[in-house]
Each structure stands twice: as C-alpha cells, then as structure tokens.
C-alpha cells in the first residue's frame, strides 16, 4: 500500500472514531510552510498513546475548538520526535497537528493507539 493511501485510510479511521482501525502506523510528507493534521473524537476520560519521528524539526500540537477559540492541551515547537499519552478531560474532536516551518519537505511517521 502506498504512503498516500495508507495516510488517507488512517485519517479516515481516526475521523470516524474506529478504535480498531485507528490503532495503526502513519507516514506522510509535509511541504515547506504547510501542515497536516489528523482529528478524532475522544470521549472524556479516554486516552490515546502517540509517538512520531520527523526527518526535520516540526511544530506539533494537540488542539480542539471551543467556538472561535482554539485550545492546546499539548504543544511542542521544533521537535523531531515525541512520544506521550494524552487523556481527554472532555468529549471533543481533538486534532494532532504537525507544521513544517522549514525550507524543505519533511517526512513524519509514527503511531496512534487508543486506550
């Protein structure tokens, strides 16, 4: 399966909240000045374990929206790798987002597992 198709399938599974399909690896490229995000509904008290490695530094966050406000329970700048667990305090649509502020494309690969 090529990387683009795999990324689409994982993103679709995450967006649909399919826990069995969402427990999977991902790999995608981000062009210079662009971002990629993968969103999923997480119920209050539920958690995800996630990890990623990037070929160059990226800004990473987990965020959700409250009206016009964007809230960031996790935020890391200029990081090449990160692994952690995130537990939702409220039921919301949470997005894992990677932003490439560098001059060349970046490859990001990792895994998200629902707990």
KEKE-3310 file (N, C-alpha, C; in steps of 0.2 Angstrom, whole numbers, plus 5000, padded with zeros to 4 digits):
npx = (5004:5003:5011:5002:4989:4989:4990:4978:4968:4971:4969:4955:4950:4953:4946:4933:4932:4935:4941:4948:4953:4960:4971:4986:5000:5007:5012:5018:5021:5026:5025:5036:5031:5019:5005:4999:4986:4977:4962:4951:4937:4937:4932:4928:4939:4945:4960:4974:4988:5003:5016:5029:5041:5051:5059:5065:5065:5048:5033:5022:5006:4992:4975:4959:4943:4933:4920:4925:4938:4954:4960:4975:4980:4992:5008:5022:5037:5047:5052:5059:5056:5043:5034:5020:5006:4990:4976:4959:4950:4937:4924:4927:4932:4947:4963:4978:4992:5004:5017:5026:5039:5051:5063:5062:5053:5046:5046:5035:5033:5024:5014:4997:4988:4973:4967)
npy = (4994:5011:5026:5038:5032:5024:5034:5041:5031:5029:5042:5043:5033:5038:5049:5044:5038:5025:5013:5001:5002:5013:5011:5011:5013:5028:5038:5052:5066:5083:5098:5112:5126:5121:5111:5096:5087:5076:5071:5066:5060:5060:5052:5059:5056:5045:5039:5042:5034:5041:5043:5050:5052:5064:5069:5081:5096:5099:5109:5103:5099:5096:5099:5107:5114:5127:5135:5150:5149:5141:5128:5122:5108:5101:5106:5107:5114:5114:5101:5084:5072:5064:5056:5051:5050:5055:5061:5064:5077:5081:5077:5078:5083:5080:5086:5080:5089:5093:5105:5111:5122:5123:5124:5114:5099:5088:5072:5063:5050:5038:5033:5030:5025:5020:5020)
npz = (5000:4996:5003:5003:5001:5013:5023:5020:5024:5037:5042:5039:5047:5060:5060:5059:5071:5073:5083:5082:5069:5070:5078:5073:5062:5054:5040:5032:5021:5023:5015:5013:5024:5026:5034:5042:5048:5060:5065:5078:5087:5105:5119:5135:5148:5141:5133:5122:5115:5108:5096:5087:5073:5065:5049:5050:5061:5067:5071:5084:5089:5100:5098:5101:5097:5104:5101:5094:5099:5100:5108:5116:5123:5122:5116:5106:5101:5086:5086:5083:5087:5097:5110:5119:5131:5129:5138:5137:5144:5142:5131:5115:5098:5094:5087:5081:5076:5064:5059:5047:5047:5040:5026:5017:5012:5024:5031:5041:5053:5062:5076:5082:5096:5103:5119)
capx = (5000:5007:5010:4997:4983:4989:4988:4971:4965:4972:4965:4948:4948:4953:4940:4927:4932:4935:4947:4952:4957:4965:4977:4990:5005:5006:5018:5016:5026:5023:5029:5038:5026:5012:5004:4995:4983:4973:4957:4947:4933:4940:4927:4930:4942:4948:4966:4977:4996:5005:5023:5031:5048:5051:5065:5067:5060:5041:5029:5017:5001:4985:4971:4952:4940:4928:4918:4931:4944:4957:4964:4980:4982:4999:5011:5029:5040:5054:5054:5060:5052:5040:5030:5017:4999:4985:4969:4954:4946:4930:4922:4928:4936:4954:4967:4985:4994:5011:5018:5033:5041:5057:5063:5061:5048:5048:5043:5033:5030:5023:5008:4992:4984:4968:4967)
capy = (5000:5017:5030:5042:5029:5022:5040:5043:5026:5030:5048:5041:5029:5042:5054:5040:5035:5017:5012:4996:5004:5019:5009:5010:5017:5033:5041:5057:5071:5090:5103:5118:5131:5118:5107:5091:5086:5070:5073:5061:5061:5056:5053:5061:5051:5041:5041:5039:5034:5043:5044:5051:5055:5068:5070:5088:5098:5101:5111:5098:5101:5093:5105:5107:5120:5129:5141:5153:5148:5135:5126:5117:5104:5099:5110:5107:5118:5112:5094:5079:5066:5065:5051:5053:5048:5061:5059:5069:5080:5082:5073:5083:5082:5083:5086:5080:5093:5094:5110:5112:5129:5123:5126:5108:5095:5084:5066:5062:5044:5037:5028:5032:5019:5022:5016)
capz = (5000:4995:5009:5002:5003:5020:5027:5020:5027:5044:5044:5039:5053:5066:5060:5060:5078:5073:5088:5080:5063:5072:5081:5067:5060:5049:5037:5027:5020:5023:5011:5017:5025:5026:5040:5041:5055:5060:5070:5080:5093:5110:5125:5142:5152:5137:5131:5116:5116:5102:5095:5080:5072:5059:5046:5052:5066:5066:5077:5085:5095:5100:5099:5099:5096:5108:5097:5090:5102:5099:5115:5115:5129:5120:5111:5106:5095:5083:5088:5078:5089:5103:5112:5125:5131:5131:5141:5136:5150:5140:5125:5110:5092:5095:5081:5081:5070:5063:5055:5044:5046:5037:5019:5013:5014:5030:5032:5048:5054:5069:5078:5087:5099:5108:5126)
cpx = (5004:5006:5004:4990:4983:4987:4981:4967:4965:4968:4957:4946:4948:4947:4933:4926:4932:4942:4951:4956:4962:4971:4982:4995:5003:5012:5016:5021:5022:5027:5031:5032:5019:5011:5000:4992:4978:4969:4953:4943:4936:4935:4931:4933:4946:4955:4969:4985:4998:5013:5024:5038:5047:5058:5069:5063:5053:5038:5024:5012:4995:4981:4964:4949:4934:4925:4923:4937:4947:4961:4969:4983:4989:5002:5018:5032:5046:5056:5055:5057:5049:5035:5027:5010:4995:4978:4965:4950:4939:4930:4923:4932:4943:4958:4974:4988:5002:5012:5025:5035:5048:5057:5062:5056:5051:5043:5041:5030:5029:5017:5004:4988:4979:4968:4960)
cpy = (5006:5022:5035:5038:5027:5028:5042:5038:5027:5037:5047:5037:5033:5047:5050:5037:5028:5015:5006:4998:5009:5017:5006:5015:5022:5035:5046:5062:5078:5094:5109:5123:5128:5114:5101:5089:5080:5071:5067:5063:5057:5058:5055:5055:5045:5043:5039:5039:5036:5043:5046:5053:5058:5068:5076:5091:5101:5104:5106:5101:5096:5098:5103:5114:5121:5136:5144:5152:5141:5134:5121:5114:5101:5103:5109:5110:5114:5106:5089:5073:5067:5058:5052:5049:5055:5058:5065:5071:5080:5079:5079:5080:5085:5082:5085:5084:5094:5100:5111:5119:5129:5125:5120:5104:5090:5078:5065:5054:5042:5032:5032:5026:5022:5017:5015)
cpz = (5000:5001:5009:5004:5010:5024:5026:5024:5035:5046:5044:5045:5059:5066:5061:5068:5078:5077:5085:5074:5065:5075:5076:5066:5054:5046:5032:5026:5020:5020:5015:5018:5026:5033:5038:5048:5054:5066:5072:5087:5099:5116:5131:5146:5148:5135:5125:5118:5109:5102:5088:5079:5065:5056:5048:5057:5063:5072:5078:5090:5094:5102:5098:5099:5101:5105:5093:5093:5100:5105:5113:5121:5128:5115:5112:5100:5093:5086:5083:5080:5096:5104:5119:5125:5133:5133:5140:5143:5148:5133:5119:5103:5093:5089:5083:5075:5070:5058:5053:5043:5042:5030:5015:5016:5020:5030:5039:5048:5061:5070:5083:5089:5104:5114:5129)
residu = (UNK:UNK:UNK:UNK:UNK:UNK:UNK:UNK:UNK:UNK:UNK:UNK:UNK:UNK:UNK:UNK:UNK:UNK:UNK:UNK:UNK:UNK:UNK:UNK:UNK:UNK:UNK:UNK:UNK:UNK:UNK:UNK:UNK:UNK:UNK:UNK:UNK:UNK:UNK:UNK:UNK:UNK:UNK:UNK:UNK:UNK:UNK:UNK:UNK:UNK:UNK:UNK:UNK:UNK:UNK:UNK:UNK:UNK:UNK:UNK:UNK:UNK:UNK:UNK:UNK:UNK:UNK:UNK:UNK:UNK:UNK:UNK:UNK:UNK:UNK:UNK:UNK:UNK:UNK:UNK:UNK:UNK:UNK:UNK:UNK:UNK:UNK:UNK:UNK:UNK:UNK:UNK:UNK:UNK:UNK:UNK:UNK:UNK:UNK:UNK:UNK:UNK:UNK:UNK:UNK:UNK:UNK:UNK:UNK:UNK:UNK:UNK:UNK:UNK:UNK)
# end
